[in-house]
Amino acid sequence: MKALCWHGKGDIRCDTVPDPKLEGPRDAIIRVTACAICGSDLHLYDGYMPSMQSGDVLGHETMGEVVEVGAEVTNLKPGDRIVVPFNISCGDCFFCRKQLFSLCDRSNPNAKMAAEVMGHSPAGLFGYSHMLGGYAGGQAEYLRVPFADVGHIKVPDSIPDEQALFLSDIFPTGYMAAENAEIEPGDTVAVWGCGPVGQFAIQSAWMLGAGRVIAIDNVPERLAMARTHGRAEVIDFDEVKVYDQLQEMTAGRGPDRCIDAVGTEAHGGGAVDAVIDKVKAAAYLGTDRPHVLREMIMCCRKGGTLSVPGVYIGFLDKIPFGALMNKALSVRTGQTHTHRYLEPLLRKVEEGAIDPSFVVTHQARLDQGPELYKAFRDKQDGCIKVMMRP
């Protein structure tokens, strides 16, 4: 089959690789009908994620048609159309029973490797390094789905791929980010980053009762999408100092809730700390560029909440922890417990509360993937979200 494979920093190729096979009784094989490039895939593309190996199949936003199931998968059959969550969860361990699916204890065969870095291992992820399981991803013609009896949601024929696909990751991720922000009716919510997750965080903030949503970025197409589809007020951080602008917009109090939908590769215009972060990361003297996290701590109102869906890799420098503590800020983070959100968010799509396809700017074939990774990373040609049809 054809698949997009990682061969090093900035080197993604469309290769021919062996078709996946059932490896256990709870597996399924799907023929991929749609997949996407996620912002967190760019951390792999840019070489920030350790334990990648040349030839690894990428991708964790995937849906398709079931072609084969293992002996213990009784709730799926060939021909079923499903969306697959990006994280792999057994459904029955201590954490899965608490609906903390991204913390599954059983789905990462390389848990020891992850625990050496993080203290404990999170769940395995599709297409996201050997530290997180070494699973082949779904930017391919076929995908093996472990724990398929719990790792799916069936999609009705009335919902097209471009509306269903993002249940795999970015819609639940944006929704959980807004949920973690602990939004109260009428709150002012500031969202850093207007990429796809940021766009869904904006939409979700309104769903959860926000009174105002302020979106922060410097890419015109993203700010326009946040303004038109997200009904957000916008700040271009190349034009104004974000802290000063937010204080002015909130009468000096600061936003009630702040969401970091950027993560490890933050840009900060000409901010000194952002420039230093970039130099240190380029020289391998730092693992992350946490400008947004620092800025949120300073901007958020006292007693407010910081929600961090943006992916971070390792050790962060110069975090103003004194401000975090003295302002009594709450911080909530985590990979998305995707399985928890599949049914309620599918209902929102079916009811017409949201059409997730609004984020798609580019549709392409799988063999166009390598060039679109670069376009997405470099924000060329108005590229906000790439959807591919193998």
N, C-alpha and C positions, 0 to 999 in steps of 0.2 A: 504494500500500500504506500501511498504518498503521505508524508508527514513533514511538519516544520521542525527542524532539529537545531539544537544549540551546538556550536563548534568553537566557542570562545567569545570574548568580548566583541560585540558588534558584528558577529558572524553567525547569522541565521540562514539555513539552507533548506530548500525543499528536497528531501531525500526520499529514496525508496527504502523502506524498512520492512521487516517481517510483520505479517498480520498478527494481531493479538489472538491469544487462545484462552479458553477457560482454564483457570489454575486452581479453582476451589469450588465447592458446591454452592456458595452464595454469590458467585460471579455472574455477570451478564456481559455480552458483547453487543455493542450498538454500532450501527452504521451512522456516522456523523452527518447530519443534514445542515447544521449550522454551528459555527464556533466563532470566537472573537479574540482579539488581542486586548489584554487588560493592562492598565497602568502599572500594576505590579510585575507584569512580564518585562517591563522596561528595566527593572532592577536586575533581572537576569541578563538582558541585552547589554546593559552597561557594566556588567561584571561585578556587581556588588554582593551577590548571593554566593556564599561559599558552598562547596561540595557539588557543584555542577560537573558533569563529565561530557566530553565531546560525543555527540550523537544522541544526547538526551532529547526525547520528544517533548515539545512544549505544549502549553495550553491548559487552562482550567475553566473556561467558560464554554460549555458544550451541551448540545442536545442532539437527539437522533432517534432512529428507529431500532428497536430491539431485534436482533437476528438470532441470538442463542442465549439460553439461560442454564445455570447450574441446577443440580438436582434439588437443592433446598430453596430455590427461588420460586415460590408458588403464587406470587402476586404480580408476576410479569409473564408475558408470552410474546413470541415473535410477532412483529407487526405493531406492538405498542409504541406509542410516540412519547418520549420522556425527556425531561430536563434533568441533568445530573449536577448536584452540588459540587462546588470546587473542593470542599474538604471531604475526607473519607472517614466515615464513622460507623462503628459496629452496631450502635443502637441499644446496647445492653450493658455497657460497663458503668461504673460509678458516675462518670461525668455525663455520658449519654442519657442515663436515667434522670439526671438533673437538667436535661436539655442543653447542656454545655457541649454541643456536638463538636466544636472545633478543638476541644480538649480531650477527645477520645483517647483512651488508654491502650487500645488494641490495634489501631490502624497504621501505626508507624513501625515497620519492621526494623528501622534504624533508630529506635528511641534512645538507645544509649548515646549515640552520636549527638543527638539534639540535647539530651540532658546535660552533657558535658558543657554545652554552651549556655543553656537556659536554666539549668537546675532540674527541670522536668521537661518531658517531651509533649508538644501539642499533637494534634491529629496529623495523619499523613495528608498530603496535598497532591493533587494531580499536577504533573509537569513542573514541579517546583523544588528541585534539588534532591540529592540523596540523603541529606540530613533530615528531610521531611518525607522520606519513604522511597525515593527513587522511582516513583510511579510514572509510567508513560502518560503524557498528556493528551488532550483532545483536539489539538490543531492537526488533525489527521483524518484519514478516511474512515477509520474504525477505532474504537476505544474499548478496553476492558474496564468494567466497573466492578470493583470489589464491594462486598456488602450491598449488592444491588437491591436486595429486598427492602432495605431502608434508605438507600441512597438514590432516590429518584422521586419525581412527581410526574404523573401522567398528564398530558396536555390534550385538551379537547381539540377536535379538528377546526373548530370555529376560531381558534387563536393561532395566528400565523407565527412562523419561527421568529421573526424580528420582534414580536411582542413577548414571546415566551422565553427566549434565550437568556435574557438578563436576570431571570430568577436564579440562574446558576451561581451568581456572585454579586454583581454591582448593585442591583436593586435591593436585595436583602442587606448588603453592606451599607448602603446609604440609609436604609430604614433603621438598621440597628444602631448606626451612628447617631441618628436623631433620637432614637429611643434612649440610648446611653447618655445623651445630653440632658435628660431629665426635664424636658421642656414643659413648662407650665403655661396655661392659657394666657396669651398676650405677650409672651416673652419675645425679646429681641435676640435672634440667633445669627451669629456670624459664622460663615463657612469659608475657610481658606482652601482654595483650589476648586476650579470650576471644570475639571475633567469629569469623566462619566460618574465616578462615585460622588463627587461634589454635587453634580446635577441631581442625582437621586437623593442626596442628603437634603438639598433645598426642597425638593418636592415633598419629602417625608416630613420635614419640619412643619410645613403647612398642614399636612395631614394630622399632625400631633398637636396642633393648636397654637403655633407661633403667631405673634402679632405682627412681627417684622422679620424679614430675612435679608441679610446683607452678605453679598458674595464678593470675594476678594481674589483677584487674579491679574495677569497682565496680558493675556492673549485675547485680542478683540473678539474672535469668533466664540470663545468660551464665555466671555462676559455678555455678549449679545444673546447667547442661548440662555444664560442665567436670567437675563432681563426679560426676554420674551416668553420662554417656556416656563421659567421658574418664578416669574413675577417678583424677582429680587431687586433690591437696590444694589448698586455695584460700586466697587472701589478698584481702580487700576493702580497697583502698587508702584508702577513706574512713574505715575503722575503726582502722587501725594504720599505723605508718610502715614502709614496705616494707623498707627496709634493715635496720632493727632486727629485724623479724620473720624475714627470711631468715637473718640471722646466728644468731638463736635456733634456727631449725629445722635449721641445718647445723653446729651446735656451733662457730660463729664462723668457719668456713672460707669460706662462701659457696657458691652453686650452681656446679657444674662447667661447665654450659653455659647460656647465656641467649639467648632468642629474642625479638626485637622484632617482634611481629605487630600493631603499632599504626601506626607511621610518623608522617607529618607533622602529624597533628592530635591529638597526645597530650594527655590530661588528666592532672592530677597532684593531684587533690583540692585541698588548700589550700597545696601546696608553692609557695614563693615563686618559684622559677624558672619553674614552669608558669604562674603568674599573669602574670609579666612576658612570657613567650612569647605568651600570648593577647592581651595589650594591644598588643604590637609587631606581631603579625600583623594585628590589626584596624585598626591605623593604617598598614598597609603599610610598616612599618619592618623587617619580617622575613618570610622566606618559609616558615618551618617552625616547628613547636613540638616540639623534640626532648627533652622531659623524660624520656621512657622511655630514650632512648639514654644520656643522662647517668647515669640511675639504674642501668642495667645495668652501666656501666663501674665504678661504685662498689661494686655488690653482687657481681659475679662473683668467684669465687675466683682467686687468682694462677695464671697459666698457663692460664686457662680460655679459652673460645671464645664470642664474640658472633656470633650469626647475625641478619641484618637483612633479612627479606622485606618489612617495612613500607615503603611508598613514601615517599620524600622528594623534594622538588621542587627545592630550590636550596641556599642558604647557611645553615649552622647556627651558632648563637651559643653561646658559653660551654661548648664541649665540653671535659671534663677530660682533655685529651690527655696531660698529664703522668701521670695515674693509669693511662691506657691503656698507655703505654709502660713505666712502671716496674713495673706488675703483669704485664708480658709477656703481654698479652691478644692473641689472634688475632681478627680481624674478617673475616667473609665475608658478602657482600651479593649483590644482583643480581635483576633480573627473572628469572622462572622459565624455564628451558630446557624448556618444556612438552613439546615433541615427544619428548624423551628419556624421559619418564615415562609416556607414554600406554599402551603395551603392558603394562609390568610392573604398573601400578596397575589397569588394567582386569582383569588376572588376579586381583589381590587381591579385587576386587569379585565376579568370577565364582566364586572359591573360598570366598566368604563370610567372608573375613578382616575386611571392613569393609562397612558399609552407609552410603554417603555421604549418604543422604537424611535422616539424623538431624538435620542442621542446619536443614532447612526448617521454618520456623514459619508462613509465609504463602504461599499459592498464589493467583494472581490472573490477571485478564485484562490485556492490554497497556494498555487505556485506564485501568486503575486504577494504572498505574505512577507518575504524578506524585504522587499522594497517598502512595504507599508509599515513594517516595524520602524524603519528609519524615518519615514514621513511622520508617524505618530510621535516618535521620540523628539524629533526636531520641530514639531508643530507646523509642518508644511502643508500647503494646499487645504487649509482649513480642517485638518484631520483631528477629529475629536474621538470618534469611535469607529473601529474597523470590524465589520462582520464578514466572515468568509463562509462560502458554501462548497465544501469538498465534493 
